[in-house]
Amino acid sequence: MQTIADIASRFQALRDQLDLVILGQERVKTLAITSLVAGGHILLEGVPGTGKTLLSLTLARLLGCRFRRIQFTPDLMPADLVGANIFNQKTQEFAFRPGPLFTDILLADEINRTPPRTQAALLESMQEMAATVDGVRYRISPVFTVFATQNPVEFEGTYPLPEAQRDRFLFKINIDFPEAEDEARMLTAYAEGRRLHDDIVATIKPVITGEELLQARKTVATSVRVEPHIIKYIQEIVSRTRRDEAVQIGGGPRASLALLESSRAAAALQGRDYITPDDVKTLVAPVLAHRVTLSPEAEMEGLALEDLLGRIFDQVEVPR
């Protein structure tokens, strides 16, 4: 029987291996692992070259999971993602040929470059772990996880994700440039002929299996208790985003659930079977970053999401 201590130990071993490949970016790695344990999808936003693809590929290798990468383009069709029924000349019958969606870890690269119709093809699979083709429903991997990337700089020819689809992502993680010290370590390794990314990823061994990841999710859901004062704290934070005058669209019920489930995962990864207010506070920004829309007036005044959350934290009493 898997325990909270087992989860904390096994995922720390996974983190140790991840640290060998991704230098720095501590917050990003912590949030990515937390999302996997919570069973959520991730929206990664950062300029090219900051390790978004490498992060998802390495995590797939460490989990012993299948990995597929799709470059989302303006001409990508839903069938290119989900698959299609192909006529077999020998059998004179149609046979379903699954698309790249049928995997464990899917990297949806530059998801905002493909039309809404193709973006929408992801919705059913992200929410229900299934895909429907010609009226037939096909189950996909129970550990299916989407790592979707966006370039925050280049918006020409893009299709912003609608609110309904953004809401399906557990976290939105902004990836900044590496710290000078971490970049210097990477450059030194390459200067010495050690290609960290290629060499280590090629030889990396699974630390946790997909089945163990599924079991970890079940253990977290049943073994990490949530006290009433924590539920009230989460509900009050999210509800205040709906009432603040600077907000056009506040966090919905799925935001509250996302904050609850991710806080559970964060607690388990630290070896605890209970949530603290700090767990919640640490995860509010990645949970709400893509769910809360500031009003045009607030944006014109230069208000940032961090400023709004700081104001909300000042207003909400922290439970003891």
FIZA-286841 format. One record per residue (C-alpha): residue in one letter; z, y, x. Coordinates in steps of 0.05 Angstrom, whole numbers, plus 5000, padded with zeros to 4 digits. Layout:
aZYX/...
end
This chain:
m500050005000/q497850675029/t503351195036/i503351945046/a505551825118/d499551365128/i494851905102/a497752435147/s497251975208/r490251715195/f487252395180/q490752705241/a487052175282/l480552395248/r482253125263/d483352955337/q476452655341/l473353245304/d476553725354/l472653395409/v466053595376/i467654255342/l471154725390/g475555245354/q474355395281/e481255115265/r481555395194/v474555125177/k476254425201/t482854415163/l479554635098/a473854135106/i478653555114/t483053815057/s476953835012/l475053125029/v482052865012/a482053274948/g475252984929/g471653654926/h464953944948/i464354514998/l460155145001/l459355365073/e457156075088/g455556315158/v450056565203/p445656035237/g448555665296/t455855665276/g456454905268/k455554795194/t450854205202/l454753915260/l461253945219/s458453535161/l454853035206/t461052915249/l465552815188/a460552315159/r460651925225/l468251935229/l468551665158/g463251135170/c459351435113/r451851505100/f449252195115/r443052545089/r440553255101/i435953625054/q432654285073/f432454665008/t425955045002/p422455444946/d417754854932/l423054314928/m422853954861/p428453584825/a424852914837/d424953054912/l432553064907/v434152534855/g428252054862/a422951814814/n420051204780/i414150954821/f408850484794/n408649824833/q401449564837/k403748854851/t408648774794/q404949254747/e411649574731/f415250224746/a420950174796/f426150704811/r425850974882/p432351354895/g432052034930/p436552304985/l441852464933/f443951734935/t448351784997/d455651905014/i455452575050/l449753045031/l448253665070/a444554145023/d441954635075/e440655345050/i441755144978/n440255854954/r432955794977/t430955314922/p429555494849/p434955424796/r431654814766/t432654424830/q439554714841/a441454474771/a439353764790/l445553734833/l450353904776/e450853224743/s451652864809/m456953344835/q461053304771/e459952594747/m457752194808/a451352004772/a444052204764/t439352124704/v431951974714/d427351874654/g433351764609/v436551234653/r443251384686/y444451154757/r451251144791/i451751444860/s456851364915/p464151434892/v465551854955/f459352294944/t460752974975/v456153574980/f456454055039/a452054625018/t450355195065/q448255915054/n445956455102/p449857085085/v444957545120/e437957375098/f437057435022/e429457525016/g426456954975/t433256674954/y435956464886/p443456614881/l447456024853/p449456134781/e456856154763/a456755464732/q454355144796/r458755554843/d464655314801/r463054584819/f464854724892/l472254644909/f472055134967/k467655674994/i468755705069/n466356295110/i464756095182/d465256655232/f462756685304/p467156275351/e472656595391/a470656815461/e475156285493/d472155715451/e465055945464/a466555975539/r469155255536/m462755035503/l458355395553/t462255105611/a461354395585/y453854495577/a453354825645/e456554185675/g451353755639/r456053515584/r452453605519/l458453585474/h454653575409/d449553045425/d453552585471/i460052555431/v456852515362/a452351945386/t458351535410/i463451725358/k466651155319/p469251155248/v476651305243/i477251205167/t472850825120/g469951065054/e474450575018/e480550865053/l478451565034/l478051354961/q484951034965/a487651664998/r485152074940/k488551614890/t495051614930/v495152374934/a493852424859/t499651964842/s504752074898/v504852824910/r509253124857/v508053804827/e514254174804/p513954614741/h515155244782/i509055094825/i504754994763/k507155664737/y505755994804/i498555724805/q497355924733/e500056624743/i495756754805/v489256524772/s490756864705/r491857534740/t484657514766/r482457514694/r486558134676/d485558564738/e481359184724/a477559084789/v474958404767/q468658284726/i469357514723/g476057194737/g477856484756/g477155974700/p481155334685/r477254954739/a479855454790/s486955284770/l485554544775/a482054634842/l488155014869/l492754464844/e488753884872/s487354204939/s494754404947/r496553674935/a491753454990/a494353985038/a501553755027/a499653025039/l496053185103/q502453495128/g506352875109/r509753165047/d510052884977/y511253564946/i507454234943/t510454874971/p508455584951/d505455665021/d500655095007/v498155464946/k497756144979/t493855875039/l488455584993/v487656144942/a482256504982/p477455904992/v478555684920/l477256364889/a472156664938/h466156404898/r469356414829/v471757134825/t466657694817/l468958404830/s466558964784/p460959414809/e465859994811/a470759614855/e465159404902/m462760124907/e469760334926/g469659814982/l474859344952/a474558644983/l477057984954/e482557975007/d485058644981/l485058394909/l488857754928/g493858154968/r495158584907/i496057964863/f500857634913/d505058274911/q505358234835/v506957494828/e513957264843/v514156704895/p518256114868/r524355894908/
end
